[in-house]
Amino acid sequence: MRSLATGGERGVLFTDVVRCPVHVADLAAALLELGASEYRGVHHVAGADAVSRYELGVLIARRDGFGDLDVPAGRRADNAPGPLDVRLDCAMTQRRLRTRPRGARRFLTRRGEEG
């Protein structure tokens, strides 16, 4: 994102690719909690917010002090195959855990702005 924001690299951030980013500390806490529990099998852990790659880039730019840049946007559907919206169903896992992974809109706020 820094390279795109400063013009060091060319490229676009996709507005149609949606994911649920999770902060590494939240993911680690959830995995430690799961590992110490009696639960077995597949568990999905993801952040609380579904955001596009574009929105994620804007959040990172703001957090890093670049402000509201003219972030280059594009659509992956126009350029490459593959799933666009990948949201994990974390309901079962969330019922089993005390850890609540924050969403990108929360963990990417600048220090002191987190609500």
The first five atom37 places (N, CA, C, CB, O) and aatype in JSON, in Angstrom:
{
  "aatype": [12, 1, 15, 10, 0, 16, 7, 7, 6, 1, 7, 19, 10, 13, 16, 3, 19, 19, 1, 4, 14, 19, 8, 19, 0, 3, 10, 0, 0, 0, 10, 10, 6, 10, 7, 0, 15, 6, 18, 1, 7, 19, 8, 8, 19, 0, 7, 0, 3, 0, 19, 15, 1, 18, 6, 10, 7, 19, 10, 9, 0, 1, 1, 3, 7, 13, 7, 3, 10, 3, 19, 14, 0, 7, 1, 1, 0, 3, 2, 0, 14, 7, 14, 10, 3, 19, 1, 10, 3, 4, 0, 12, 16, 5, 1, 1, 10, 1, 16, 1, 14, 1, 7, 0, 1, 1, 13, 10, 16, 1, 1, 7, 6, 6, 7],
  "atom_mask": [
    [1, 1, 1, 1, 1],
    [1, 1, 1, 1, 1],
    [1, 1, 1, 1, 1],
    [1, 1, 1, 1, 1],
    [1, 1, 1, 1, 1],
    [1, 1, 1, 1, 1],
    [1, 1, 1, 0, 1],
    [1, 1, 1, 0, 1],
    [1, 1, 1, 1, 1],
    [1, 1, 1, 1, 1],
    [1, 1, 1, 0, 1],
    [1, 1, 1, 1, 1],
    [1, 1, 1, 1, 1],
    [1, 1, 1, 1, 1],
    [1, 1, 1, 1, 1],
    [1, 1, 1, 1, 1],
    [1, 1, 1, 1, 1],
    [1, 1, 1, 1, 1],
    [1, 1, 1, 1, 1],
    [1, 1, 1, 1, 1],
    [1, 1, 1, 1, 1],
    [1, 1, 1, 1, 1],
    [1, 1, 1, 1, 1],
    [1, 1, 1, 1, 1],
    [1, 1, 1, 1, 1],
    [1, 1, 1, 1, 1],
    [1, 1, 1, 1, 1],
    [1, 1, 1, 1, 1],
    [1, 1, 1, 1, 1],
    [1, 1, 1, 1, 1],
    [1, 1, 1, 1, 1],
    [1, 1, 1, 1, 1],
    [1, 1, 1, 1, 1],
    [1, 1, 1, 1, 1],
    [1, 1, 1, 0, 1],
    [1, 1, 1, 1, 1],
    [1, 1, 1, 1, 1],
    [1, 1, 1, 1, 1],
    [1, 1, 1, 1, 1],
    [1, 1, 1, 1, 1],
    [1, 1, 1, 0, 1],
    [1, 1, 1, 1, 1],
    [1, 1, 1, 1, 1],
    [1, 1, 1, 1, 1],
    [1, 1, 1, 1, 1],
    [1, 1, 1, 1, 1],
    [1, 1, 1, 0, 1],
    [1, 1, 1, 1, 1],
    [1, 1, 1, 1, 1],
    [1, 1, 1, 1, 1],
    [1, 1, 1, 1, 1],
    [1, 1, 1, 1, 1],
    [1, 1, 1, 1, 1],
    [1, 1, 1, 1, 1],
    [1, 1, 1, 1, 1],
    [1, 1, 1, 1, 1],
    [1, 1, 1, 0, 1],
    [1, 1, 1, 1, 1],
    [1, 1, 1, 1, 1],
    [1, 1, 1, 1, 1],
    [1, 1, 1, 1, 1],
    [1, 1, 1, 1, 1],
    [1, 1, 1, 1, 1],
    [1, 1, 1, 1, 1],
    [1, 1, 1, 0, 1],
    [1, 1, 1, 1, 1],
    [1, 1, 1, 0, 1],
    [1, 1, 1, 1, 1],
    [1, 1, 1, 1, 1],
    [1, 1, 1, 1, 1],
    [1, 1, 1, 1, 1],
    [1, 1, 1, 1, 1],
    [1, 1, 1, 1, 1],
    [1, 1, 1, 0, 1],
    [1, 1, 1, 1, 1],
    [1, 1, 1, 1, 1],
    [1, 1, 1, 1, 1],
    [1, 1, 1, 1, 1],
    [1, 1, 1, 1, 1],
    [1, 1, 1, 1, 1],
    [1, 1, 1, 1, 1],
    [1, 1, 1, 0, 1],
    [1, 1, 1, 1, 1],
    [1, 1, 1, 1, 1],
    [1, 1, 1, 1, 1],
    [1, 1, 1, 1, 1],
    [1, 1, 1, 1, 1],
    [1, 1, 1, 1, 1],
    [1, 1, 1, 1, 1],
    [1, 1, 1, 1, 1],
    [1, 1, 1, 1, 1],
    [1, 1, 1, 1, 1],
    [1, 1, 1, 1, 1],
    [1, 1, 1, 1, 1],
    [1, 1, 1, 1, 1],
    [1, 1, 1, 1, 1],
    [1, 1, 1, 1, 1],
    [1, 1, 1, 1, 1],
    [1, 1, 1, 1, 1],
    [1, 1, 1, 1, 1],
    [1, 1, 1, 1, 1],
    [1, 1, 1, 1, 1],
    [1, 1, 1, 0, 1],
    [1, 1, 1, 1, 1],
    [1, 1, 1, 1, 1],
    [1, 1, 1, 1, 1],
    [1, 1, 1, 1, 1],
    [1, 1, 1, 1, 1],
    [1, 1, 1, 1, 1],
    [1, 1, 1, 1, 1],
    [1, 1, 1, 1, 1],
    [1, 1, 1, 0, 1],
    [1, 1, 1, 1, 1],
    [1, 1, 1, 1, 1],
    [1, 1, 1, 0, 1]
  ],
  "atom_positions": [
    [[0.82, -1.18, 0.0], [0.0, 0.0, 0.0], [0.86, 1.25, 0.0], [-0.93, 0.0, 1.19], [0.55, 2.22, -0.68]],
    [[1.95, 1.22, 0.77], [2.83, 2.4, 0.8], [3.37, 2.73, -0.58], [4.0, 2.18, 1.77], [3.42, 3.89, -0.98]],
    [[3.78, 1.7, -1.31], [4.33, 1.93, -2.65], [3.28, 2.5, -3.59], [4.89, 0.62, -3.23], [3.58, 3.39, -4.39]],
    [[2.06, 2.01, -3.5], [0.98, 2.56, -4.32], [0.68, 4.0, -3.9], [-0.3, 1.7, -4.21], [0.48, 4.87, -4.75]],
    [[0.65, 4.23, -2.61], [0.3, 5.55, -2.08], [1.33, 6.6, -2.45], [0.14, 5.49, -0.57], [0.99, 7.76, -2.7]],
    [[2.59, 6.2, -2.5], [3.66, 7.16, -2.78], [4.05, 7.19, -4.26], [4.87, 6.84, -1.94], [4.93, 7.95, -4.65]],
    [[3.42, 6.36, -5.08], [3.73, 6.33, -6.49], [4.93, 5.47, -6.83], [0.0, 0.0, 0.0], [5.39, 5.48, -7.98]],
    [[5.45, 4.72, -5.87], [6.6, 3.86, -6.11], [6.27, 2.64, -6.94], [0.0, 0.0, 0.0], [7.14, 2.08, -7.61]],
    [[5.02, 2.23, -6.91], [4.56, 1.09, -7.7], [3.25, 1.45, -8.37], [4.39, -0.18, -6.83], [2.48, 2.27, -7.89]],
    [[3.02, 0.8, -9.5], [1.75, 0.96, -10.2], [0.9, -0.26, -9.93], [1.97, 1.17, -11.73], [1.41, -1.36, -9.75]],
    [[-0.38, -0.07, -9.91], [-1.3, -1.16, -9.68], [-2.63, -0.61, -9.2], [0.0, 0.0, 0.0], [-2.83, 0.6, -9.1]],
    [[-3.53, -1.52, -8.9], [-4.85, -1.12, -8.42], [-5.23, -1.99, -7.23], [-5.92, -1.23, -9.54], [-4.71, -3.09, -7.04]],
    [[-6.12, -1.47, -6.44], [-6.73, -2.25, -5.37], [-8.15, -2.55, -5.8], [-6.69, -1.47, -3.98], [-8.9, -1.66, -6.21]],
    [[-8.52, -3.81, -5.71], [-9.8, -4.25, -6.25], [-10.97, -3.85, -5.36], [-9.79, -5.73, -6.44], [-10.95, -4.07, -4.15]],
    [[-11.98, -3.29, -5.97], [-13.2, -2.89, -5.25], [-14.17, -4.06, -5.14], [-13.87, -1.71, -5.96], [-15.12, -4.0, -4.35]],
    [[-13.96, -5.11, -5.91], [-14.91, -6.24, -5.92], [-14.37, -7.49, -5.24], [-15.29, -6.57, -7.35], [-15.01, -8.54, -5.28]],
    [[-13.21, -7.41, -4.62], [-12.64, -8.54, -3.88], [-12.86, -8.27, -2.4], [-11.1, -8.73, -4.2], [-12.31, -7.31, -1.85]],
    [[-13.67, -9.11, -1.75], [-14.07, -8.89, -0.36], [-13.5, -10.0, 0.51], [-15.61, -8.83, -0.23], [-13.62, -11.19, 0.2]],
    [[-12.9, -9.59, 1.61], [-12.35, -10.51, 2.6], [-12.68, -9.97, 3.99], [-10.81, -10.69, 2.41], [-13.2, -8.87, 4.13]],
    [[-12.36, -10.76, 5.01], [-12.56, -10.36, 6.41], [-11.23, -10.43, 7.14], [-13.62, -11.28, 7.11], [-10.96, -11.4, 7.85]],
    [[-10.38, -9.41, 6.96], [-9.05, -9.44, 7.58], [-9.14, -9.52, 9.09], [-8.26, -8.22, 7.17], [-10.03, -8.96, 9.72]],
    [[-8.18, -10.24, 9.66], [-8.11, -10.4, 11.12], [-6.75, -9.91, 11.59], [-8.36, -11.89, 11.54], [-5.73, -10.16, 10.94]],
    [[-6.73, -9.23, 12.72], [-5.46, -8.77, 13.29], [-4.69, -9.98, 13.8], [-5.7, -7.72, 14.43], [-5.29, -10.89, 14.38]],
    [[-3.4, -10.01, 13.61], [-2.58, -11.16, 13.98], [-2.69, -11.46, 15.48], [-1.12, -10.92, 13.6], [-2.68, -12.63, 15.87]],
    [[-2.78, -10.44, 16.32], [-2.89, -10.68, 17.77], [-4.22, -11.35, 18.1], [-2.76, -9.36, 18.55], [-4.28, -12.22, 18.97]],
    [[-5.29, -10.94, 17.42], [-6.6, -11.55, 17.65], [-6.61, -13.0, 17.16], [-7.71, -10.74, 16.94], [-7.16, -13.88, 17.82]],
    [[-6.01, -13.23, 16.01], [-5.94, -14.58, 15.47], [-5.13, -15.49, 16.4], [-5.31, -14.57, 14.06], [-5.54, -16.61, 16.68]],
    [[-3.99, -15.0, 16.87], [-3.16, -15.79, 17.78], [-3.92, -16.12, 19.07], [-1.86, -15.03, 18.12], [-3.86, -17.25, 19.55]],
    [[-4.63, -15.14, 19.62], [-5.4, -15.38, 20.84], [-6.48, -16.43, 20.61], [-6.03, -14.08, 21.35], [-6.69, -17.31, 21.44]],
    [[-7.16, -16.33, 19.47], [-8.22, -17.31, 19.15], [-7.63, -18.7, 18.97], [-8.98, -16.88, 17.88], [-8.2, -19.68, 19.44]],
    [[-6.49, -18.8, 18.29], [-5.87, -20.1, 18.07], [-5.38, -20.72, 19.37], [-4.71, -19.98, 17.09], [-5.52, -21.92, 19.58]],
    [[-4.8, -19.91, 20.25], [-4.37, -20.42, 21.55], [-5.57, -20.89, 22.37], [-3.59, -19.32, 22.34], [-5.51, -21.93, 23.03]],
    [[-6.64, -20.13, 22.31], [-7.85, -20.53, 23.03], [-8.41, -21.83, 22.48], [-8.91, -19.42, 22.96], [-8.81, -22.72, 23.24]],
    [[-8.46, -21.95, 21.16], [-8.95, -23.19, 20.54], [-8.04, -24.37, 20.88], [-9.04, -23.02, 19.01], [-8.52, -25.46, 21.19]],
    [[-6.73, -24.14, 20.83], [-5.78, -25.22, 21.11], [-5.89, -25.75, 22.53], [0.0, 0.0, 0.0], [-5.63, -26.93, 22.77]],
    [[-6.26, -24.89, 23.46], [-6.38, -25.29, 24.86], [-7.78, -25.83, 25.19], [-6.05, -24.12, 25.77], [-8.03, -26.27, 26.31]],
    [[-8.66, -25.8, 24.23], [-10.05, -26.23, 24.46], [-10.23, -27.7, 24.1], [-11.03, -25.35, 23.65], [-9.32, -28.35, 23.59]],
    [[-11.41, -28.2, 24.37], [-11.74, -29.59, 24.0], [-12.27, -29.68, 22.56], [-12.78, -30.17, 24.97], [-12.52, -30.77, 22.06]],
    [[-12.44, -28.54, 21.9], [-13.01, -28.54, 20.55], [-12.0, -29.04, 19.53], [-13.48, -27.13, 20.18], [-10.82, -28.71, 19.58]],
    [[-12.49, -29.83, 18.6], [-11.66, -30.36, 17.51], [-12.34, -30.08, 16.18], [-11.41, -31.9, 17.69], [-13.51, -29.69, 16.15]],
    [[-11.62, -30.28, 15.11], [-12.19, -30.11, 13.79], [-11.87, -28.74, 13.2], [0.0, 0.0, 0.0], [-11.0, -28.02, 13.69]],
    [[-12.59, -28.4, 12.16], [-12.37, -27.16, 11.42], [-13.07, -26.0, 12.14], [-12.87, -27.28, 9.96], [-14.25, -26.08, 12.48]],
    [[-12.31, -24.94, 12.36], [-12.85, -23.72, 12.95], [-12.4, -22.54, 12.09], [-12.38, -23.56, 14.44], [-11.22, -22.44, 11.73]],
    [[-13.33, -21.67, 11.78], [-12.99, -20.48, 11.0], [-12.85, -19.29, 11.95], [-14.07, -20.19, 9.91], [-13.7, -19.07, 12.81]],
    [[-11.77, -18.53, 11.76], [-11.55, -17.32, 12.53], [-11.25, -16.21, 11.53], [-10.38, -17.49, 13.58], [-10.3, -16.3, 10.75]],
    [[-12.06, -15.18, 11.57], [-11.87, -14.04, 10.66], [-12.27, -12.78, 11.39], [-12.7, -14.21, 9.35], [-12.91, -12.82, 12.44]],
    [[-11.87, -11.65, 10.83], [-12.23, -10.37, 11.4], [-13.72, -10.09, 11.26], [0.0, 0.0, 0.0], [-14.41, -10.74, 10.47]],
    [[-14.2, -9.14, 12.03], [-15.63, -8.84, 12.09], [-16.14, -8.07, 10.87], [-15.93, -8.05, 13.33], [-17.34, -8.07, 10.61]],
    [[-15.24, -7.41, 10.12], [-15.66, -6.59, 8.98], [-15.34, -7.25, 7.65], [-14.99, -5.22, 9.05], [-14.23, -7.75, 7.44]],
    [[-16.32, -7.25, 6.77], [-16.07, -7.63, 5.38], [-15.71, -6.35, 4.63], [-17.33, -8.36, 4.73], [-16.52, -5.42, 4.55]],
    [[-14.51, -6.3, 4.09], [-14.05, -5.11, 3.38], [-13.43, -5.51, 2.04], [-13.03, -4.31, 4.23], [-12.88, -6.6, 1.9]],
    [[-13.53, -4.62, 1.08], [-12.87, -4.87, -0.21], [-11.38, -4.59, -0.06], [-13.49, -3.98, -1.34], [-10.95, -3.93, 0.89]],
    [[-10.61, -5.09, -0.99], [-9.17, -4.81, -0.96], [-8.94, -3.29, -1.06], [-8.43, -5.56, -2.13], [-8.02, -2.75, -0.45]],
    [[-9.79, -2.63, -1.82], [-9.7, -1.18, -1.96], [-9.92, -0.5, -0.61], [-10.71, -0.68, -3.0], [-9.12, 0.34, -0.2]],
    [[-11.02, -0.86, 0.07], [-11.29, -0.24, 1.37], [-10.17, -0.54, 2.35], [-12.63, -0.73, 1.92], [-9.79, 0.34, 3.13]],
    [[-9.64, -1.75, 2.34], [-8.54, -2.11, 3.21], [-7.33, -1.21, 2.94], [-8.15, -3.59, 3.02], [-6.69, -0.73, 3.88]],
    [[-7.03, -0.97, 1.68], [-5.93, -0.08, 1.31], [-6.14, 1.34, 1.79], [0.0, 0.0, 0.0], [-5.21, 1.99, 2.26]],
    [[-7.38, 1.83, 1.68], [-7.71, 3.17, 2.15], [-7.52, 3.25, 3.67], [-9.16, 3.56, 1.76], [-6.97, 4.22, 4.18]],
    [[-7.99, 2.22, 4.39], [-7.83, 2.2, 5.85], [-6.36, 2.2, 6.24], [-8.53, 0.96, 6.44], [-5.96, 2.89, 7.18]],
    [[-5.54, 1.43, 5.52], [-4.1, 1.39, 5.81], [-3.46, 2.74, 5.52], [-3.41, 0.28, 4.97], [-2.65, 3.23, 6.31]],
    [[-3.84, 3.36, 4.4], [-3.29, 4.67, 4.05], [-3.62, 5.71, 5.11], [-3.82, 5.13, 2.68], [-2.77, 6.51, 5.5]],
    [[-4.84, 5.71, 5.58], [-5.24, 6.66, 6.63], [-4.48, 6.39, 7.92], [-6.76, 6.57, 6.88], [-3.98, 7.31, 8.56]],
    [[-4.39, 5.1, 8.31], [-3.68, 4.76, 9.54], [-2.22, 5.21, 9.49], [-3.76, 3.26, 9.79], [-1.67, 5.68, 10.48]],
    [[-1.62, 5.06, 8.32], [-0.2, 5.38, 8.18], [0.06, 6.85, 7.88], [0.4, 4.54, 7.08], [1.19, 7.25, 7.59]],
    [[-1.0, 7.66, 7.97], [-0.82, 9.1, 7.83], [-0.83, 9.64, 6.43], [0.0, 0.0, 0.0], [-0.45, 10.79, 6.21]],
    [[-1.25, 8.84, 5.46], [-1.32, 9.33, 4.08], [-2.62, 10.06, 3.8], [-1.17, 8.17, 3.11], [-2.77, 10.68, 2.75]],
    [[-3.56, 10.01, 4.74], [-4.84, 10.7, 4.56], [-5.68, 10.04, 3.49], [0.0, 0.0, 0.0], [-5.52, 8.86, 3.18]],
    [[-6.58, 10.81, 2.94], [-7.47, 10.3, 1.88], [-6.8, 10.5, 0.53], [-8.86, 11.01, 1.92], [-6.97, 11.53, -0.12]],
    [[-6.05, 9.5, 0.13], [-5.35, 9.56, -1.16], [-6.26, 9.15, -2.28], [-4.11, 8.68, -1.14], [-7.33, 8.58, -2.07]],
    [[-5.84, 9.44, -3.46], [-6.52, 8.94, -4.65], [-5.98, 7.53, -4.89], [-6.29, 9.89, -5.91], [-5.12, 7.32, -5.75]],
    [[-6.49, 6.58, -4.11], [-6.03, 5.2, -4.19], [-6.52, 4.6, -5.5], [-6.53, 4.36, -2.97], [-7.71, 4.68, -5.8]],
    [[-5.63, 3.99, -6.28], [-6.05, 3.42, -7.56], [-6.99, 2.24, -7.36], [-4.83, 2.98, -8.36], [-6.68, 1.29, -6.64]],
    [[-8.14, 2.3, -8.02], [-9.16, 1.26, -7.88], [-9.35, 0.52, -9.19], [-10.5, 1.86, -7.41], [-9.12, 1.07, -10.27]],
    [[-9.76, -0.73, -9.08], [-10.06, -1.54, -10.25], [-10.95, -2.7, -9.85], [0.0, 0.0, 0.0], [-11.27, -2.89, -8.68]],
    [[-11.34, -3.47, -10.85], [-12.18, -4.65, -10.6], [-11.41, -5.89, -11.02], [-13.54, -4.55, -11.36], [-10.92, -5.97, -12.15]],
    [[-11.31, -6.84, -10.13], [-10.62, -8.07, -10.49], [-11.46, -8.89, -11.46], [-10.31, -8.89, -9.25], [-10.9, -9.61, -12.3]],
    [[-12.77, -8.81, -11.37], [-13.65, -9.58, -12.25], [-13.36, -9.27, -13.72], [-15.13, -9.27, -11.94], [-13.6, -10.11, -14.59]],
    [[-12.85, -8.08, -13.99], [-12.52, -7.7, -15.37], [-11.19, -8.27, -15.83], [-12.49, -6.19, -15.49], [-10.9, -8.26, -17.02]],
    [[-10.38, -8.79, -14.9], [-9.01, -9.16, -15.23], [-8.6, -10.59, -14.91], [-8.1, -8.26, -14.53], [-7.74, -11.15, -15.58]],
    [[-9.21, -11.19, -13.89], [-8.73, -12.5, -13.46], [-9.88, -13.34, -12.9], [-7.61, -12.35, -12.4], [-10.81, -12.8, -12.3]],
    [[-9.81, -14.65, -13.11], [-10.86, -15.51, -12.56], [-10.65, -15.75, -11.06], [-10.9, -16.86, -13.31], [-9.61, -15.4, -10.5]],
    [[-11.63, -16.35, -10.45], [-11.52, -16.72, -9.05], [-12.61, -16.1, -8.21], [0.0, 0.0, 0.0], [-13.31, -15.19, -8.65]],
    [[-12.75, -16.6, -6.98], [-13.81, -16.08, -6.11], [-13.53, -14.63, -5.71], [-13.93, -16.95, -4.85], [-12.39, -14.26, -5.42]],
    [[-14.57, -13.84, -5.71], [-14.44, -12.44, -5.36], [-14.78, -12.18, -3.9], [-15.32, -11.59, -6.25], [-14.07, -11.43, -3.21]],
    [[-15.85, -12.78, -3.43], [-16.31, -12.54, -2.06], [-16.08, -13.8, -1.24], [-17.82, -12.13, -2.04], [-16.79, -14.79, -1.38]],
    [[-15.08, -13.74, -0.38], [-14.73, -14.89, 0.45], [-14.92, -14.5, 1.91], [-13.26, -15.37, 0.17], [-14.03, -13.93, 2.54]],
    [[-16.09, -14.82, 2.43], [-16.39, -14.57, 3.84], [-16.54, -15.93, 4.5], [-17.68, -13.69, 4.03], [-17.24, -16.81, 4.0]],
    [[-15.88, -16.09, 5.62], [-15.96, -17.34, 6.36], [-17.13, -17.29, 7.33], [-14.63, -17.62, 7.1], [-17.41, -16.25, 7.93]],
    [[-17.81, -18.43, 7.48], [-18.87, -18.53, 8.48], [-18.2, -18.88, 9.8], [-19.96, -19.61, 8.08], [-17.8, -20.02, 10.03]],
    [[-18.08, -17.89, 10.66], [-17.38, -18.05, 11.94], [-18.33, -18.2, 13.11], [-16.48, -16.86, 12.18], [-17.89, -18.17, 14.26]],
    [[-19.62, -18.37, 12.85], [-20.62, -18.39, 13.92], [-20.35, -19.48, 14.96], [-22.02, -18.58, 13.33], [-20.38, -19.21, 16.16]],
    [[-20.08, -20.7, 14.51], [-19.82, -21.78, 15.45], [-18.59, -21.48, 16.31], [-19.64, -23.11, 14.71], [-18.62, -21.65, 17.52]],
    [[-17.52, -21.03, 15.67], [-16.29, -20.73, 16.39], [-16.54, -19.61, 17.4], [-15.17, -20.33, 15.41], [-16.08, -19.7, 18.54]],
    [[-17.24, -18.57, 17.0], [-17.49, -17.45, 17.9], [-18.31, -17.87, 19.12], [-18.21, -16.34, 17.15], [-18.12, -17.32, 20.21]],
    [[-19.21, -18.81, 18.95], [-19.98, -19.3, 20.1], [-19.08, -20.02, 21.1], [-21.11, -20.23, 19.63], [-19.4, -20.09, 22.29]],
    [[-17.97, -20.56, 20.64], [-17.08, -21.35, 21.48], [-15.96, -20.54, 22.12], [-16.5, -22.46, 20.68], [-15.31, -21.02, 23.05]],
    [[-15.72, -19.34, 21.64], [-14.56, -18.56, 22.1], [-14.94, -17.31, 22.88], [-13.72, -18.17, 20.91], [-15.99, -16.72, 22.66]],
    [[-14.06, -16.93, 23.79], [-14.18, -15.62, 24.45], [-13.53, -14.55, 23.58], [-13.52, -15.65, 25.86], [-13.96, -13.39, 23.6]],
    [[-12.51, -14.93, 22.81], [-11.81, -13.99, 21.93], [-12.76, -13.49, 20.86], [-10.57, -14.66, 21.29], [-13.46, -14.28, 20.23]],
    [[-12.78, -12.2, 20.66], [-13.62, -11.58, 19.63], [-12.71, -10.82, 18.66], [-14.68, -10.62, 20.27], [-12.3, -9.69, 18.94]],
    [[-12.39, -11.43, 17.52], [-11.53, -10.74, 16.56], [-12.15, -9.43, 16.09], [-11.26, -11.64, 15.35], [-13.31, -9.37, 15.68]],
    [[-11.35, -8.38, 16.17], [-11.8, -7.06, 15.72], [-11.86, -7.01, 14.2], [-10.86, -5.95, 16.25], [-11.18, -7.77, 13.52]],
    [[-12.66, -6.12, 13.71], [-12.73, -5.89, 12.27], [-11.66, -4.89, 11.84], [0.0, 0.0, 0.0], [-11.13, -4.14, 12.65]],
    [[-11.35, -4.9, 10.56], [-10.31, -4.01, 10.02], [-10.64, -2.55, 10.27], [-10.14, -4.25, 8.53], [-9.73, -1.75, 10.49]],
    [[-11.9, -2.19, 10.24], [-12.27, -0.79, 10.47], [-11.89, -0.35, 11.89], [-13.77, -0.58, 10.24], [-11.68, 0.83, 12.15]],
    [[-11.8, -1.3, 12.78], [-11.4, -0.98, 14.16], [-9.89, -1.06, 14.34], [-12.1, -1.92, 15.16], [-9.28, -0.13, 14.86]],
    [[-9.27, -2.17, 13.91], [-7.84, -2.31, 14.21], [-6.94, -1.5, 13.31], [-7.45, -3.74, 14.12], [-5.74, -1.4, 13.58]],
    [[-7.48, -0.92, 12.25], [-6.66, -0.08, 11.4], [-6.87, 1.41, 11.63], [-6.94, -0.4, 9.97], [-6.44, 2.24, 10.83]],
    [[-7.53, 1.76, 12.73], [-7.64, 3.18, 13.06], [-6.31, 3.63, 13.64], [-8.81, 3.45, 14.08], [-5.54, 2.83, 14.18]],
    [[-6.04, 4.9, 13.52], [-4.8, 5.44, 14.08], [-4.86, 5.42, 15.58], [-4.54, 6.86, 13.58], [-5.93, 5.53, 16.17]],
    [[-3.71, 5.29, 16.2], [-3.62, 5.21, 17.66], [-4.37, 6.4, 18.27], [-2.12, 5.21, 18.12], [-4.21, 7.55, 17.87]],
    [[-5.19, 6.06, 19.26], [-5.96, 7.09, 19.94], [-7.32, 7.33, 19.32], [0.0, 0.0, 0.0], [-8.15, 8.0, 19.93]],
    [[-7.57, 6.8, 18.12], [-8.85, 7.01, 17.47], [-9.76, 5.79, 17.6], [-8.64, 7.34, 16.01], [-10.93, 5.86, 17.23]],
    [[-9.23, 4.68, 18.12], [-9.99, 3.45, 18.19], [-11.16, 3.62, 19.16], [-9.1, 2.28, 18.63], [-11.02, 4.17, 20.25]],
    [[-12.34, 3.13, 18.7], [-13.53, 3.28, 19.52], [-14.03, 1.99, 20.06], [0.0, 0.0, 0.0], [-15.04, 1.98, 20.78]]
  ]
}
